[in-house]
């Protein structure tokens, strides 16, 4: 099953959504935060009891390839790893 993904531009609505999902029974193992700013993603994940999806967290081979990718391509690669097609990522 493909994950449910939502895009947020500001912290407050993101935190509210994670809180709402938690209240509906979603557990930490199912909640992830991904952001271009790794420190921000980590802080939000810690504050909301969610996981951080690290853009650098990969196999050694993928990490080597990611050195030559721009940030957008790394993000698209992570979405493809989650099961999204090329056009969806």
C-alpha positions as CSV (number, residue, x, y, z in Angstrom):
1,X,0.0,0.0,0.0
2,X,1.3,3.4,-1.0
3,X,1.8,5.9,1.8
4,X,-0.4,8.9,2.2
5,X,1.7,12.0,1.5
6,X,0.8,15.7,2.2
7,X,2.9,18.7,1.5
8,X,3.2,21.5,4.0
9,X,4.8,24.9,3.7
10,X,4.6,25.9,7.3
11,X,5.3,24.1,10.6
12,X,2.0,24.8,12.4
13,X,-0.3,23.0,9.9
14,X,2.1,20.1,9.8
15,X,2.2,19.7,13.5
16,X,-1.6,20.0,13.7
17,X,-2.0,17.3,11.0
18,X,0.4,14.9,12.9
19,X,-1.5,15.5,16.1
20,X,-4.9,14.8,14.3
21,X,-3.5,11.6,12.8
22,X,-2.2,10.5,16.2
23,X,-5.5,11.1,17.8
24,X,-7.1,9.0,15.0
25,X,-4.8,6.1,16.0
26,X,-1.9,6.4,13.7
27,X,1.3,5.3,15.5
28,X,4.8,6.7,15.3
29,X,5.9,3.9,13.0
30,X,3.5,5.2,10.4
31,X,4.2,8.9,10.6
32,X,7.2,10.5,8.9
33,X,8.5,14.0,8.3
34,X,10.7,14.8,5.4
35,X,12.1,18.3,4.8
36,X,14.9,19.9,2.8
37,X,16.3,21.2,6.1
38,X,17.3,18.0,8.0
39,X,17.5,19.9,11.3
40,X,14.0,21.2,10.9
41,X,12.7,17.7,10.0
42,X,14.4,16.3,13.0
43,X,13.0,19.0,15.4
44,X,9.5,18.6,14.1
45,X,9.7,14.8,14.3
46,X,10.9,15.0,17.9
47,X,8.2,17.5,18.9
48,X,5.4,15.5,17.3
49,X,6.4,11.9,18.1
50,X,6.9,11.1,14.4
51,X,9.8,9.7,12.5
52,X,12.2,11.7,10.4
53,X,12.8,10.5,6.9
54,X,16.4,11.4,6.4
55,X,17.3,12.3,2.8
56,X,20.8,11.0,3.4
57,X,19.6,7.7,5.0
58,X,20.3,5.2,2.2
59,X,22.4,2.2,1.3
60,X,26.0,2.8,0.6
61,X,25.5,2.5,-3.1
62,X,22.6,5.0,-3.2
63,X,24.6,7.4,-1.0
64,X,27.4,7.4,-3.5
65,X,24.9,8.1,-6.3
66,X,23.2,10.8,-4.3
67,X,26.5,12.8,-4.0
68,X,26.0,13.6,-7.7
69,X,22.3,14.3,-7.6
70,X,20.7,17.7,-6.8
71,X,18.4,18.0,-3.8
72,X,15.2,17.6,-5.9
73,X,16.4,14.3,-7.5
74,X,17.3,12.9,-4.0
75,X,13.8,13.7,-2.8
76,X,12.3,12.1,-5.9
77,X,14.5,9.1,-5.3
78,X,13.2,8.7,-1.7
79,X,9.6,8.9,-2.9
80,X,10.3,6.2,-5.5
81,X,11.7,4.0,-2.7
82,X,8.4,4.5,-0.9
83,X,6.5,3.0,-3.9
84,X,5.6,6.0,-6.0
85,X,6.0,5.9,-9.7
86,X,8.5,8.3,-11.5
87,X,5.6,10.6,-12.5
88,X,4.2,10.7,-8.9
89,X,7.6,11.3,-7.3
